[in-house]
Amino acid sequence: MTVVAIVIAGIALAVSVLTVREYQKQILIHTFVEYNRRYAEVMEKLPQELFFSDYRRKGIDEFCESLATEGVIQGMSIANYRKVLWDKIFRYFDLCYEEFQLNKLGKGGLIPRRWTEMFYIWDKGIWQNTKSKPIHSVFKRYLDMHDKGKSGRYTSDFIEYMDGIIKLRDEPDSDNWDKRRRKPK
């Protein structure tokens, strides 16, 4: 090979590497935007009372009964409302599960390392949202219904992850998330 051919091959390789990196960055940005859009849709469909201090300390049954007593639930029974709410909360868990799986791919090197940095942000949001007792009580019921998650829709490592997040919320000083979770390097 001549020097010119080697230089041309080197330039082509460098351009290819830069193109792949730019493509990965665009995919990452698109995915981040898309997940945040889907997160907003899911959260918009959840009753905001789930996140108010008076309600967030109640289990799912007590939460639904409180809303019915206050006239927030209209046109359906408490049991029907609980089922609708259960389904909405599981849409949130499904989104968390997708985020968790993508994070695993990032740690395995199959997608850019930056993904795990984004997951750190989402992880904090998951932790914050599961501080709502109605939300985490639905997940605990799911575990009970599915033999601690062995026969349900989620993998065992996701079950362990969510269980750890829920246990963390019950610990003293649970508001200090940053000391308990490590930001990726």
Beta strands, then each sheet from edge to edge (+ up, - down):
end
